[in-house]
Amino acid sequence: MRPSWPMAQGGLVWWTEDRPDEGGRTTIMCRAADGDHRELLPAPWNARTLVHEYGGRPYAVTPAGEVVFANLKDQRLYVLGDNGEPKPLTTEGCRYADLLIHDGQVWCVRERHDEAGKVTRAIVSIPLDGGDAREWATGCDFYAFPAISPDGRHLAYVCWNHPRRPWDGTELRVTALSGGSSWTVRGGASESVLAPSWKDDSRLYLISDRSGWWNLYEIGLRGDGTRAVCPVEEEFVLPPWQLGGRPYAMLEDGRLAVLHGRGDLRLGVLDPASGTLADLDVPYSGWDGTLAADGTSVTGIGYATTLPRSVVSVDTASGESRPLRRDIQRLPDPAWLPVPRAVRVPGEQEVHAYLYPPYGPATEGGIPPYVIFVHGGPTAHSGTAFDLEKAFLTSRGIGILDVNYGGSTGYGRAYRERLKGKWGLVDVADTVAAAEWLAAEGLADPGRIAVRGGSAGGWTVMAACCRSDVFAGGVAYYGVSALAPLVAHTHDFESRYVEWLVGPEDPEVYATREPLSLVDGISCPMLLLQGLDDPVVPPEQSAAFADALSERGVPCTYLAFEGESHGFRRTETRAAALAAELAFYQQLFL
């Protein structure tokens, strides 16, 4: 059910849950102080925003406990009253995300698509009792993290323009709500500033990578008095692929509950006056990228390798942690759950990865096969969260090496920028190096190593199989195979991403990187899986690669799923994809 996006207020906790058995819709849950759980949105309501296509937190809660949410079908905002009947707040034609309730209004990022396909965004406020939206910040390509000062006089937010991404360069701006003047507080083309929050009426907290790491800072609303609150070589935020995340939260005594670390993020409490940071003693080794504070308690989505993603409330005064809701209610025997260890693959540049050894009777009698996992993004990260898909393979005698290749987040800006201009080179070289390391260490049978990935990870899978003969086969979920069609047809949020990853559009350069142009180099079998309603990587990408393999006599299975988008949501689709993947490996590794 994948709980996400917690909020907390007055002893109540809200979060979203997916319903794979109900077509993949998302509902909103509420837990009362007495422990009673209620589902607030019955079918067919679906709380999901499509801003940036990847969406984000689709709801907010008023001081009175009413829920305002975005509905997937029409992208309108609705108010969910005490009677449980959603009441429309906006008309059709726009999308909304990063919702904030203040002074009887919803403040949010609004996204508008005109008939010509042009996309514009703004920060707007919408009266809860009805009325037209008022624009407060316009003119930039992207907006995020709206925050109102405690005295209600100022609006802080983050903005950026094409071709930059939010992890490349952003600006923190402040707008005076009386008079409308705006100014830049911090940031620029080479500094990623994220997640502003007001300390008081005149000073803000923010996260910046000016030091090479996403650290927490304090700054005056006019840009004066910048101070590093806790300067360490760790990250305090995840890349904002979705809107609405809040990676730290202010407790009632002024201390901050924060997420920090390398790779997975840990939960700690930071005293901003002294800079003292102390981790909380909880059984969860990693957390999703958003926290909510209520008094002395903080609520987030925690996980460990043997604990499923859970809505967790932690009392920072006593240290007590309480799981409020788990992703999975019935757990398998822990003996069958893989426990990873962090490894570094040596080379010209060390590569971070997590090793999941195989377990079970199938591991007896020889060196096991392995699958290299390649995450999407590519500006993203693979962590160590509880994952039954990994257990599905490791319990059948197949090991996994989950690679955070150059370009991944979690290890500082320099590691992130290893991929700049070198997509299809650095990611491929690191993935191949990881496979070769497995074989050299005697961990994997060199003739039985496969590779799998989705989206940008699917690109790396295809390219690695084209450029190297180290892999026995490859599995690509909704992967990118050709750059020019991607640039021409992908959505606005990523429409200029390729410029950073590869460079300005150049057919000759593209031909040296894209899998479709390198397809003559591939000889291993491939499994391609694709959602037919994918707005991020159009289905033509997988179909074209499948056709090219077929023309060359390379074994290829192409599975397309109607009604699925970028990431499969339905139970039947997930089951079919996993069954096909296992059958593929069994054929490869026999």
C-alpha positions as CSV (number, residue, x, y, z in Angstrom):
1,M,0.0,0.0,0.0
2,R,3.1,2.2,0.2
3,P,2.3,4.9,2.8
4,S,3.7,8.4,1.9
5,W,3.5,12.1,2.6
6,P,2.8,12.2,6.3
7,M,1.4,15.3,8.0
8,A,0.8,15.8,11.8
9,Q,-1.3,18.3,13.7
10,G,-3.1,18.4,17.1
11,G,-2.4,14.8,17.8
12,L,-3.7,13.6,14.5
13,V,-1.6,12.1,11.7
14,W,-2.4,12.0,8.0
15,W,-0.7,10.2,5.1
16,T,-1.4,8.8,1.6
17,E,-1.6,5.1,0.7
18,D,-1.6,3.4,-2.7
19,R,-4.2,0.8,-3.6
20,P,-2.7,-1.5,-6.2
21,D,-5.8,-3.7,-6.1
22,E,-8.0,-0.7,-7.0
23,G,-6.3,0.3,-10.2
24,G,-3.4,1.9,-8.4
25,R,-5.4,4.8,-7.0
26,T,-4.1,6.8,-4.0
27,T,-6.2,7.4,-0.9
28,I,-5.7,9.6,2.2
29,M,-5.6,8.1,5.7
30,C,-6.0,9.7,9.1
31,R,-5.0,8.3,12.5
32,A,-6.7,9.8,15.6
33,A,-4.9,10.2,18.9
34,D,-6.7,7.1,20.2
35,G,-5.1,5.0,17.5
36,D,-8.2,4.7,15.3
37,H,-7.5,4.7,11.5
38,R,-9.9,6.1,9.0
39,E,-9.7,6.1,5.2
40,L,-10.9,9.5,4.1
41,L,-11.3,8.9,0.3
42,P,-13.4,6.1,-1.0
43,A,-13.1,4.8,-4.6
44,P,-13.1,6.2,-7.2
45,W,-11.5,9.3,-5.7
46,N,-7.7,9.3,-6.3
47,A,-5.5,11.8,-4.5
48,R,-2.7,12.4,-7.0
49,T,-1.3,15.5,-8.6
50,L,0.4,15.5,-12.1
51,V,2.5,18.7,-11.6
52,H,5.9,18.0,-13.3
53,E,4.2,14.6,-14.2
54,Y,5.9,13.1,-11.2
55,G,3.5,14.8,-8.8
56,G,4.2,14.9,-5.1
57,R,2.3,15.5,-1.9
58,P,-1.3,15.8,-3.2
59,Y,-3.0,17.2,-0.1
60,A,-2.8,19.6,2.9
61,V,-4.7,20.0,6.1
62,T,-6.5,23.1,7.4
63,P,-6.2,24.2,11.1
64,A,-9.8,22.8,11.5
65,G,-8.7,19.4,10.2
66,E,-10.3,19.6,6.8
67,V,-8.3,18.0,4.0
68,V,-7.7,19.8,0.7
69,F,-6.6,17.4,-2.1
70,A,-5.9,17.2,-5.8
71,N,-7.9,14.6,-7.7
72,L,-6.2,12.6,-10.4
73,K,-9.0,12.5,-13.0
74,D,-9.6,16.2,-13.4
75,Q,-6.6,17.7,-11.4
76,R,-9.0,20.0,-9.5
77,L,-8.6,20.8,-5.9
78,Y,-11.3,19.6,-3.5
79,V,-12.1,20.2,0.1
80,L,-13.1,17.2,2.1
81,G,-15.5,18.3,4.8
82,D,-16.8,16.5,7.9
83,N,-19.5,14.8,5.9
84,G,-16.9,13.0,3.8
85,E,-18.1,14.5,0.5
86,P,-15.4,16.3,-1.5
87,K,-16.4,19.8,-2.6
88,P,-14.7,21.3,-5.6
89,L,-12.5,24.3,-4.9
90,T,-11.1,25.0,-8.4
91,T,-12.3,24.5,-12.0
92,E,-10.7,22.2,-14.5
93,G,-7.7,23.2,-16.6
94,C,-4.8,23.5,-14.1
95,R,-2.7,21.3,-11.9
96,Y,-1.7,22.0,-8.3
97,A,1.0,20.8,-5.9
98,D,3.1,21.7,-2.8
99,L,-0.1,22.7,-1.0
100,L,0.1,25.0,2.1
101,I,-2.9,26.3,4.2
102,H,-2.5,29.8,5.7
103,D,-5.0,32.5,6.6
104,G,-8.0,30.7,5.0
105,Q,-6.3,30.1,1.7
106,V,-4.5,27.4,-0.1
107,W,-1.0,28.4,-1.2
108,C,0.5,26.2,-3.9
109,V,2.3,25.8,-7.2
110,R,-0.1,26.0,-10.1
111,E,0.8,24.5,-13.5
112,R,-1.1,25.4,-16.6
113,H,-0.9,23.7,-20.1
114,D,-2.3,25.8,-22.9
115,E,-3.7,24.4,-26.2
116,A,-0.4,25.0,-28.0
117,G,1.4,22.8,-25.4
118,K,3.1,25.7,-23.6
119,V,3.5,25.1,-19.8
120,T,3.5,28.0,-17.3
121,R,3.8,27.9,-13.5
122,A,3.1,30.2,-10.7
123,I,2.7,30.4,-6.9
124,V,-0.9,31.2,-6.2
125,S,-3.3,31.5,-3.3
126,I,-6.9,30.2,-3.5
127,P,-9.6,31.1,-0.9
128,L,-11.0,28.1,0.9
129,D,-14.5,29.6,0.8
130,G,-14.3,30.0,-3.0
131,G,-13.0,32.6,-5.4
132,D,-10.4,33.1,-8.0
133,A,-6.7,32.3,-7.6
134,R,-4.3,35.2,-7.0
135,E,-0.8,35.0,-8.5
136,W,2.1,35.9,-6.2
137,A,5.1,34.7,-8.1
138,T,5.3,34.4,-11.9
139,G,7.8,34.5,-14.7
140,C,10.1,31.6,-13.8
141,D,9.8,28.1,-15.4
142,F,9.6,26.3,-12.1
143,Y,8.5,26.9,-8.5
144,A,8.7,24.9,-5.3
145,F,8.6,25.1,-1.5
146,P,6.2,28.0,-0.8
147,A,6.5,29.1,2.9
148,I,4.7,31.9,4.7
149,S,6.4,33.9,7.5
150,P,4.8,33.6,11.0
151,D,3.6,37.2,10.9
152,G,2.0,36.6,7.4
153,R,4.0,39.4,5.8
154,H,6.3,37.4,3.5
155,L,6.3,34.5,1.1
156,A,9.5,32.5,0.6
157,Y,9.9,30.1,-2.3
158,V,12.4,28.4,-4.5
159,C,12.5,29.0,-8.3
160,W,14.6,28.1,-11.3
161,N,14.6,28.2,-15.1
162,H,15.4,25.9,-18.0
163,P,17.8,24.4,-18.7
164,R,18.7,24.0,-15.0
165,R,17.3,21.3,-12.8
166,P,16.6,21.9,-9.0
167,W,19.8,20.0,-8.1
168,D,21.8,22.2,-10.5
169,G,21.0,25.8,-9.6
170,T,18.0,27.5,-7.9
171,E,17.2,30.7,-6.2
172,L,15.5,31.4,-2.9
173,R,13.3,34.4,-3.2
174,V,11.0,36.3,-0.9
175,T,8.0,38.3,-1.9
176,A,6.4,41.0,0.4
177,L,2.7,40.2,0.5
178,S,1.8,43.8,1.0
179,G,3.2,45.7,-2.0
180,G,4.4,42.7,-3.9
181,S,8.1,43.5,-4.2
182,S,10.4,40.4,-4.6
183,W,14.1,39.8,-4.1
184,T,16.6,37.0,-4.3
185,V,17.9,35.9,-0.9
186,R,20.4,33.1,-1.9
187,G,21.3,30.9,-4.8
188,G,22.2,31.0,-8.5
189,A,23.2,29.0,-11.5
190,S,25.7,26.8,-9.6
191,E,24.1,26.5,-6.2
192,S,21.1,24.3,-5.4
193,V,19.1,26.0,-2.7
194,L,16.1,23.9,-1.4
195,A,13.5,23.6,1.4
196,P,13.2,27.1,2.9
197,S,11.4,27.3,6.3
198,W,10.9,30.3,8.5
199,K,12.8,30.4,11.8
200,D,10.9,33.6,12.8
201,D,9.6,36.7,11.1
202,S,13.0,37.8,9.9
203,R,15.2,34.7,9.4
204,L,14.9,31.5,7.5
205,Y,16.4,28.1,7.4
206,L,17.4,26.6,4.0
207,I,19.4,23.8,2.5
208,S,22.2,24.6,0.1
209,D,25.0,22.7,-1.6
210,R,27.4,25.7,-1.7
211,S,29.9,23.6,0.3
212,G,29.6,20.6,-2.0
213,W,27.1,19.0,0.2
214,W,23.4,19.8,0.8
215,N,23.8,21.3,4.3
216,L,21.4,23.3,6.5
217,Y,21.9,27.1,6.8
218,E,20.3,30.1,8.5
219,I,19.9,33.4,6.7
220,G,18.2,36.8,7.0
221,L,15.2,37.5,4.8
222,R,17.3,40.1,2.9
223,G,20.2,37.7,2.5
224,D,22.2,38.9,5.4
225,G,23.9,36.9,8.1
226,T,24.3,33.5,6.4
227,R,25.4,30.9,8.9
228,A,26.0,27.2,8.4
229,V,24.0,25.5,11.1
230,C,25.7,22.1,11.0
231,P,28.6,21.9,8.4
232,V,29.3,18.3,7.7
233,E,30.1,16.2,4.6
234,E,26.6,14.7,4.5
235,E,23.4,15.4,2.7
236,F,20.3,16.8,4.4
237,V,17.8,16.4,1.6
238,L,16.9,14.1,-1.3
239,P,16.6,15.4,-4.9
240,P,13.2,17.0,-5.3
241,W,11.8,14.9,-8.1
242,Q,8.4,15.4,-6.5
243,L,7.0,18.5,-4.9
244,G,5.9,18.8,-1.3
245,G,8.8,17.2,0.6
246,R,10.0,18.8,3.8
247,P,13.3,17.2,4.9
248,Y,13.4,18.9,8.4
249,A,10.8,20.2,10.8
250,M,10.8,22.6,13.7
251,L,9.9,21.1,17.1
252,E,8.1,23.2,19.8
253,D,11.4,24.0,21.6
254,G,13.0,25.4,18.5
255,R,15.2,22.4,17.7
256,L,15.0,20.8,14.3
257,A,14.2,17.2,13.4
258,V,16.4,16.5,10.4
259,L,17.3,13.9,7.9
260,H,21.0,13.5,7.2
261,G,23.7,11.1,6.0
262,R,25.4,9.5,3.0
263,G,23.3,7.2,1.0
264,D,20.3,6.5,3.3
265,L,19.3,9.4,5.4
266,R,19.1,9.0,9.2
267,L,16.8,10.8,11.6
268,G,18.3,13.2,14.1
269,V,17.6,16.2,16.3
270,L,19.7,19.3,15.6
271,D,20.1,22.2,18.0
272,P,20.5,25.2,15.6
273,A,22.1,27.4,18.3
274,S,25.0,25.0,19.1
275,G,25.1,23.0,15.9
276,T,24.8,19.8,18.0
277,L,23.3,16.9,16.0
278,A,22.2,13.7,17.7
279,D,20.7,10.7,16.0
280,L,17.6,9.2,17.5
281,D,17.9,5.6,18.6
282,V,15.2,4.1,16.4
283,P,15.2,0.8,14.5
284,Y,14.8,2.5,11.1
285,S,18.0,3.0,9.1
286,G,16.5,5.2,6.4
287,W,13.7,7.6,5.9
288,D,11.7,9.1,3.0
289,G,12.4,12.7,2.3
290,T,9.7,14.5,4.3
291,L,9.0,15.0,8.0
292,A,6.1,16.5,10.0
293,A,6.5,17.9,13.6
294,D,3.7,18.2,16.2
295,G,4.9,19.4,19.6
296,T,7.8,17.2,20.6
297,S,7.0,14.4,18.2
298,V,8.1,14.0,14.6
299,T,6.4,11.8,12.0
300,G,8.0,10.3,8.9
301,I,8.2,7.3,6.7
302,G,10.9,5.0,8.1
303,Y,12.4,1.8,6.8
304,A,15.1,-0.8,7.4
305,T,16.3,-3.8,5.4
306,T,14.1,-6.1,7.4
307,L,11.4,-3.5,8.3
308,P,8.9,-2.4,5.7
309,R,8.2,1.3,5.0
310,S,6.1,2.5,7.9
311,V,4.4,5.7,9.1
312,V,6.5,6.2,12.3
313,S,5.9,8.8,15.1
314,V,8.9,9.5,17.3
315,D,8.7,11.4,20.6
316,T,12.0,13.3,20.7
317,A,11.6,13.9,24.4
318,S,11.5,10.3,25.4
319,G,13.0,8.7,22.3
320,E,10.1,6.3,21.9
321,S,9.2,5.4,18.4
322,R,5.8,4.1,17.4
323,P,4.9,2.5,14.0
324,L,1.5,3.7,13.1
325,R,1.0,1.9,9.8
326,R,3.2,-0.6,7.9
327,D,3.4,-1.0,4.1
328,I,3.1,-4.8,4.6
329,Q,1.2,-6.4,7.5
330,R,2.4,-10.0,7.2
331,L,6.1,-10.3,6.9
332,P,8.1,-13.3,5.6
333,D,10.5,-15.1,7.9
334,P,13.4,-12.7,8.4
335,A,15.8,-15.4,7.5
336,W,14.7,-15.0,3.9
337,L,15.2,-11.2,3.8
338,P,18.5,-10.1,2.3
339,V,20.7,-7.9,4.5
340,P,22.9,-5.7,2.3
341,R,26.4,-4.4,3.0
342,A,27.8,-1.2,1.5
343,V,30.7,-1.8,-0.8
344,R,32.9,0.4,-2.9
345,V,33.9,-0.8,-6.4
346,P,37.5,0.2,-7.0
347,G,38.6,2.0,-10.1
348,E,39.7,5.4,-11.4
349,Q,36.7,6.7,-9.4
350,E,35.2,4.5,-6.6
351,V,31.6,3.5,-7.2
352,H,29.2,3.1,-4.3
353,A,27.0,0.1,-4.2
354,Y,25.0,-2.3,-2.0
355,L,25.6,-6.0,-2.1
356,Y,22.8,-8.5,-1.4
357,P,24.1,-12.0,-1.3
358,P,21.7,-14.8,-2.4
359,Y,20.2,-17.1,0.2
360,G,18.5,-20.4,0.3
361,P,18.9,-23.9,-1.1
362,A,19.4,-22.6,-4.6
363,T,22.8,-21.2,-3.5
364,E,24.3,-24.6,-2.8
365,G,26.9,-26.1,-5.1
366,G,28.8,-23.3,-6.9
367,I,29.3,-19.6,-7.5
368,P,25.9,-17.9,-7.8
369,P,24.5,-15.7,-10.6
370,Y,24.0,-12.0,-9.9
371,V,21.8,-9.2,-11.3
372,I,23.2,-5.7,-11.3
373,F,20.4,-3.2,-10.4
374,V,20.7,0.3,-12.0
375,H,18.4,3.0,-10.6
376,G,16.6,5.6,-12.6
377,G,16.8,9.3,-12.5
378,P,19.6,9.4,-13.2
379,T,20.0,12.0,-10.5
380,A,18.7,9.7,-7.8
381,H,19.9,7.0,-5.4
382,S,19.3,3.4,-4.5
383,G,19.0,2.9,-0.8
384,T,18.6,-0.1,1.5
385,A,14.8,-0.1,2.1
386,F,12.9,-3.3,2.7
387,D,12.3,-4.7,-0.7
388,L,10.4,-7.9,-1.4
389,E,11.3,-7.8,-5.1
390,K,14.9,-8.2,-4.1
391,A,14.0,-10.9,-1.6
392,F,12.1,-12.6,-4.4
393,L,15.4,-13.0,-6.3
394,T,17.9,-13.6,-3.5
395,S,15.7,-16.3,-2.0
396,R,15.9,-18.1,-5.3
397,G,19.7,-18.1,-5.3
398,I,20.2,-14.9,-7.4
399,G,22.4,-12.2,-5.8
400,I,22.0,-8.5,-6.4
401,L,24.5,-5.6,-6.6
402,D,22.6,-2.3,-6.4
403,V,24.9,0.3,-8.0
404,N,24.9,4.0,-7.2
405,Y,27.0,5.0,-10.3
406,G,28.6,8.4,-10.8
407,G,25.8,10.9,-11.0
408,S,23.9,9.4,-8.1
409,T,22.8,11.6,-5.2
410,G,23.7,11.0,-1.5
411,Y,27.4,11.5,-1.9
412,G,27.9,15.2,-2.5
413,R,27.7,17.5,-5.5
414,A,31.1,16.4,-7.0
415,Y,29.9,12.8,-7.2
416,R,26.6,13.9,-8.7
417,E,28.4,15.9,-11.4
418,R,30.5,13.0,-12.5
419,L,27.7,12.4,-15.0
420,K,27.5,15.9,-16.4
421,G,27.9,15.6,-20.2
422,K,28.8,11.9,-19.8
423,W,25.5,10.1,-19.7
424,G,25.9,6.8,-21.5
425,L,29.6,6.8,-20.6
426,V,30.1,7.1,-16.8
427,D,27.0,5.3,-15.8
428,V,27.8,2.5,-18.2
429,A,31.5,2.3,-17.2
430,D,30.5,2.1,-13.5
431,T,27.9,-0.6,-14.1
432,V,30.3,-2.7,-16.2
433,A,33.0,-2.2,-13.5
434,A,30.6,-3.4,-10.9
435,A,30.0,-6.6,-12.8
436,E,33.7,-7.2,-13.4
437,W,34.4,-6.6,-9.7
438,L,31.8,-9.2,-8.7
439,A,33.5,-11.8,-11.0
440,A,37.0,-10.9,-9.9
441,E,36.1,-11.2,-6.2
442,G,34.7,-14.6,-6.8
443,L,31.2,-13.5,-5.7
444,A,29.4,-14.1,-9.0
445,D,29.7,-16.6,-11.8
446,P,31.2,-14.4,-14.6
447,G,29.0,-16.2,-17.2
448,R,25.8,-15.5,-15.2
449,I,25.6,-11.8,-14.6
450,A,22.6,-9.9,-15.8
451,V,21.7,-6.2,-15.5
452,R,18.3,-4.5,-15.0
453,G,17.0,-1.0,-14.6
454,G,14.1,1.4,-15.2
455,S,13.7,4.7,-17.0
456,A,17.2,6.3,-17.0
457,G,18.4,3.0,-15.6
458,G,16.8,1.3,-18.6
459,W,19.0,3.5,-20.8
460,T,22.0,2.3,-18.9
461,V,21.0,-1.3,-19.2
462,M,20.6,-1.0,-23.0
463,A,23.8,1.0,-23.5
464,A,25.8,-1.4,-21.2
465,C,24.6,-4.4,-23.2
466,C,25.6,-2.6,-26.4
467,R,29.0,-1.6,-25.2
468,S,30.1,-4.6,-23.2
469,D,29.9,-8.4,-23.4
470,V,30.1,-8.9,-19.7
471,F,26.3,-9.4,-19.3
472,A,24.4,-12.5,-20.0
473,G,21.2,-10.5,-20.5
474,G,19.4,-7.3,-19.7
475,V,16.0,-6.2,-18.4
476,A,14.9,-2.6,-19.2
477,Y,11.7,-1.1,-17.7
478,Y,10.4,1.9,-19.8
479,G,14.0,2.7,-20.9
480,V,15.3,5.5,-23.1
481,S,16.8,4.2,-26.3
482,A,17.0,7.3,-28.5
483,L,17.7,10.9,-27.5
484,A,16.2,13.1,-30.3
485,P,12.7,11.6,-29.9
486,L,13.0,11.9,-26.1
487,V,13.9,15.6,-26.4
488,A,11.1,16.2,-28.8
489,H,8.3,14.4,-26.9
490,T,9.1,14.2,-23.2
491,H,7.4,16.4,-20.6
492,D,8.4,19.9,-19.7
493,F,10.2,19.2,-16.4
494,E,12.8,17.0,-18.2
495,S,12.7,18.6,-21.6
496,R,16.2,20.2,-21.2
497,Y,17.7,17.5,-19.0
498,V,19.6,15.9,-21.9
499,E,21.5,19.1,-22.4
500,W,23.1,18.6,-19.0
501,L,23.4,14.9,-19.3
502,V,24.9,14.8,-22.9
503,G,25.2,18.3,-24.3
504,P,23.4,20.5,-26.9
505,E,21.5,18.6,-29.5
506,D,23.9,17.1,-31.9
507,P,23.1,14.0,-34.0
508,E,26.7,12.9,-34.2
509,V,27.2,13.0,-30.5
510,Y,23.8,11.4,-29.9
511,A,24.8,8.5,-32.2
512,T,27.8,7.8,-30.0
513,R,25.7,7.5,-26.8
514,E,22.2,6.3,-27.5
515,P,21.5,2.5,-27.4
516,L,19.4,2.6,-30.6
517,S,22.5,3.8,-32.6
518,L,24.7,1.3,-30.8
519,V,22.4,-1.7,-31.2
520,D,24.8,-3.6,-33.6
521,G,27.0,-4.2,-30.6
522,I,24.5,-6.2,-28.6
523,S,24.2,-9.9,-28.7
524,C,22.7,-10.9,-25.3
525,P,19.0,-11.5,-24.8
526,M,16.8,-8.6,-23.6
527,L,13.5,-8.2,-21.8
528,L,11.8,-4.9,-22.3
529,L,8.7,-3.8,-20.3
530,Q,6.7,-0.6,-21.0
531,G,3.6,1.2,-19.9
532,L,1.6,2.4,-22.9
533,D,0.4,5.6,-21.1
534,D,3.9,6.8,-20.2
535,P,4.3,10.6,-20.6
536,V,7.9,10.6,-19.5
537,V,9.5,7.9,-21.7
538,P,7.0,7.4,-24.6
539,P,6.3,3.7,-25.5
540,E,8.0,4.3,-28.9
541,Q,11.4,4.2,-27.1
542,S,11.1,0.5,-26.0
543,A,9.2,-0.5,-29.2
544,A,11.9,0.9,-31.5
545,F,14.7,-0.9,-29.5
546,A,12.7,-4.2,-29.6
547,D,12.2,-3.8,-33.4
548,A,16.0,-3.2,-33.9
549,L,16.9,-6.3,-31.9
550,S,14.4,-8.4,-33.8
551,E,15.8,-7.2,-37.1
552,R,19.3,-8.3,-36.0
553,G,18.1,-11.7,-34.7
554,V,18.9,-10.8,-31.1
555,P,16.4,-12.6,-28.7
556,C,14.1,-10.0,-27.2
557,T,10.7,-10.1,-25.4
558,Y,8.7,-6.9,-25.4
559,L,5.8,-6.6,-22.9
560,A,3.5,-3.6,-23.1
561,F,0.9,-2.8,-20.5
562,E,-2.2,-0.7,-21.2
563,G,-3.2,1.7,-18.6
564,E,0.2,1.9,-17.0
565,S,2.4,5.0,-16.9
566,H,6.0,5.7,-15.8
567,G,6.2,3.1,-13.0
568,F,3.7,0.3,-12.7
569,R,0.9,0.8,-10.1
570,R,-1.5,-2.1,-10.6
571,T,-1.2,-5.4,-8.8
572,E,-1.7,-7.5,-11.9
573,T,0.9,-5.6,-13.8
574,R,3.5,-5.8,-11.1
575,A,2.9,-9.5,-10.7
576,A,3.1,-10.2,-14.5
577,A,6.3,-8.1,-14.8
578,L,8.0,-9.8,-11.9
579,A,7.0,-13.3,-13.2
580,A,8.4,-12.4,-16.6
581,E,11.6,-11.1,-15.1
582,L,12.2,-14.3,-13.0
583,A,11.5,-16.5,-16.0
584,F,14.0,-14.5,-18.0
585,Y,16.7,-15.0,-15.4
586,Q,16.0,-18.7,-15.1
587,Q,16.4,-19.1,-18.8
588,L,19.7,-17.1,-18.7
589,F,21.2,-18.8,-15.7
590,L,20.3,-22.5,-16.4
